[in-house]
């Protein structure tokens, strides 16, 4: 029988009484933080000193829920990843008041370089989320790394902690959605061309009116971006075809 692998996030070693904390939907909160945080603290390991080195970066999300980020090859964190690809990302709504009262999501795992055959697709997704990134994505030393998540910790705010979230909980199951995903890019263009549609969807997601654009569609929801904010509209039911998507959006309009 294979030996059990130690968790990448060591348990705190002390019992916490569940009734002492406020209940919350840990998986939904975690996914919402993942899809709507523009920035993350990226921690890498200095190869010489062994100390953690932290910087702040943008986060983009692949269709299956995998986070990825940009790094110029000459940066310290890119050098650190090349030496030891164990990293940690902490996502939080930076700039929205007291950070300790807001949900915070920590992801631990390994940074994996996105190869040439997937680079243009990832680059397009990154550009849709961060239009100004065209200023640096064209640099000759541009790298994109995805995080293979091995450990998750969500803190939902005061007295709201959950250590039983797993990497699988953050993933979006794409099985059976080939038709939806194949037509997603054209559908995004169509919906964005409808005056006020993206703003309507952002409003349904709890956001204020503004210049919104749909950036991605997957079986669980629609992601949108404005100049300084992100939104996620979750579907009530899983969507696997464009017809189901149309029905979901029509239901949301009622």
TAGIMO-V179846 format. One record per residue. RES is the residue in one letter. NEAR is the number of other ideal C-beta (glycine too) atoms within 12 Angstrom. Layout:
# TAGIMO-V179846
RES_NEAR ; RES_NEAR
This chain:
# TAGIMO-V179846
X_3 ; X_4 ; X_5 ; X_6 ; X_8 ; X_10 ; X_18 ; X_23 ; X_23 ; X_11 ; X_14 ; X_11 ; X_7 ; X_8 ; X_9 ; X_16 ; X_9 ; X_16 ; X_8 ; X_12 ; X_18 ; X_17 ; X_15 ; X_23 ; X_19 ; X_30 ; X_27 ; X_24 ; X_34 ; X_40 ; X_33 ; X_33 ; X_43 ; X_45 ; X_38 ; X_40 ; X_41 ; X_34 ; X_29 ; X_35 ; X_28 ; X_36 ; X_29 ; X_36 ; X_27 ; X_18 ; X_20 ; X_12 ; X_12 ; X_13 ; X_13 ; X_22 ; X_25 ; X_20 ; X_27 ; X_21 ; X_38 ; X_33 ; X_40 ; X_42 ; X_44 ; X_35 ; X_34 ; X_26 ; X_36 ; X_34 ; X_48 ; X_40 ; X_46 ; X_42 ; X_35 ; X_25 ; X_19 ; X_15 ; X_24 ; X_25 ; X_36 ; X_30 ; X_23 ; X_30 ; X_36 ; X_22 ; X_20 ; X_20 ; X_26 ; X_26 ; X_42 ; X_35 ; X_46 ; X_35 ; X_43 ; X_32 ; X_27 ; X_23 ; X_14 ; X_19 ; X_11 ; X_13 ; X_20 ; X_16 ; X_16 ; X_26 ; X_35 ; X_33 ; X_43 ; X_36 ; X_45 ; X_31 ; X_29 ; X_25 ; X_38 ; X_26 ; X_26 ; X_29 ; X_14 ; X_13 ; X_9 ; X_20 ; X_21 ; X_16 ; X_24 ; X_34 ; X_26 ; X_25 ; X_38 ; X_38 ; X_27 ; X_30 ; X_39 ; X_30 ; X_19 ; X_17 ; X_28 ; X_16 ; X_13 ; X_23 ; X_30 ; X_13 ; X_19 ; X_10 ; X_16 ; X_29 ; X_33 ; X_41 ; X_40 ; X_37 ; X_45 ; X_27 ; X_37 ; X_27 ; X_32 ; X_39 ; X_35 ; X_36 ; X_30 ; X_30 ; X_26 ; X_17 ; X_18 ; X_25 ; X_29 ; X_30 ; X_26 ; X_19 ; X_33 ; X_22 ; X_29 ; X_18 ; X_26 ; X_39 ; X_27 ; X_32 ; X_19 ; X_24 ; X_13 ; X_14 ; X_25 ; X_15 ; X_19 ; X_33 ; X_29 ; X_16 ; X_23 ; X_33 ; X_22 ; X_18 ; X_30 ; X_31 ; X_18 ; X_19 ; X_32 ; X_28 ; X_14 ; X_19 ; X_11 ; X_17 ; X_27 ; X_34 ; X_25 ; X_26 ; X_37 ; X_33 ; X_21 ; X_27 ; X_29 ; X_17 ; X_25 ; X_14 ; X_17 ; X_20 ; X_19 ; X_33 ; X_31 ; X_38 ; X_40 ; X_40 ; X_43 ; X_36 ; X_32 ; X_35 ; X_36 ; X_40 ; X_44 ; X_37 ; X_39 ; X_28 ; X_15 ; X_20 ; X_28 ; X_38 ; X_36 ; X_37 ; X_39 ; X_29 ; X_29 ; X_16 ; X_15 ; X_21 ; X_35 ; X_28 ; X_22 ; X_26 ; X_15 ; X_24 ; X_36 ; X_20 ; X_18 ; X_30 ; X_29 ; X_14 ; X_16 ; X_24 ; X_16 ; X_9
